[in-house]
Amino acid sequence: MEDLEKLEQKQSSSVPAPSTTMTLDKAIEMGEYKPEYLATFPEWHTLTRHIQFEYIRKAIDNRNRHLITQWAEITNVLDFRLKPHLNEALKNLEKQIQELRVDKEKLYFDYSK
């Protein structure tokens, strides 16, 4: 029993603690693309307009990939007809995908000035 406790302590001490600080790069990776949110990071203000737009484009692509993956996971549920609540989830995801497309067009227009 004592050996098991030592092994558990050794395993838990070798795992680094998760970082709770959000960074600009993490936000982009997670698909946060709105300039208002990205502007909360100090380094955002040091970037040129072109680089800011490239970050936004990358975040939009990431967000789209996340939404499509979630959509695919739901549509691949076995016996979908027995889970009507998933239809609502699909509708919500489709709405988010449409909103993302609209936002993308607006941002392309805003950053082309």
N, C-alpha and C positions, 0 to 999 in steps of 0.2 A: 504494500500500500504506500509506503514511504517513497519507494522508487518511482511509482506512478506520479506522485505529487512533484517530485524533483524534475521528472521529464516534462510535466505540464508547465512548470515554472520556466524551465529552460526554453521550451518552445515559445511561450508567450513573451519572454524577454528578447528573443531574437527577431521578433516581428516588429518593424518600425511602427510607431504610432501614426495613424492617418492624419494628414494635414487638413485642418479645418479652414484654412485661409483660401479664399477664392482669388485667383489671379486672372489677369486678362487672357492669358493663353488657355487656362482651364475653362473660362467662360466661353471662349470661341469654340473650344473642343466640344462643349456641351450644347452648342447651338444657340447661344445668346447673341443676337445680331442687332438689336436695337441700339442705335447710337446713344440714346439717352442713358441706357444702362451701362454701355461700354465707357461712357464719359465719367463714370464714377471711379474708374481706375486712373491714378495719376499719370501713368505712362501713356495713356491714350492721347493726352494733350501734347505729348512730345512728338507724336507721329505726324507725318505729312498727310494731307488729304488723300493722296493716292494710296498710301499704306493703310490708312484707316479703311478705305473702301475695299482693299484686298482682304483685310481681316473680316469685314462685313460679308463679303462674298463667300469666304471660307466658312463662316458661321452659318450662313444661309444654307450652304450645301450640307453641312453637318446636321442642321436642324431637319432638313428635308429627308436625309438618310435615316435619322432617328424616327421620324413620323412614319415613313414608308415601312420601316422594320416593325414598328408597333402595329401598323395596319396589317401587315403580313402575318404576324403572330396571332392576331385575333381571327383573321379569316381562315387560318389553318387549324383552328380548334376543332377537335372531333365532335361530331354530333351538335353542330352549331344551332340546329333548330330547338334544342332543349335549353338553350341559354339565350333567351330573348334580350336580356340586358346588354349583351355584347353588340346588338344592333345599334344601341344608343352610343356605345363606345366608338363604333365604326363611324357613325355620323359625326361625332365630335372630332375624330381624327381627320375626316375628310374636310370638315370646316376649317380646322387648323392648317391643313395643307393648302386650301384655297386662300386663306388669309396670308399665308407665307408667300404665295405667288403674287398677291396684290402688293404686299410690303416690298417684295423684291423689285417689282416694277417701279414703285415710288422711290426706293433707295437708288436704283440705277439712274432715275431722272435727277434726283437731288445731287448725286455725286458726279453727274456729267456736266454740271455748271462750271 
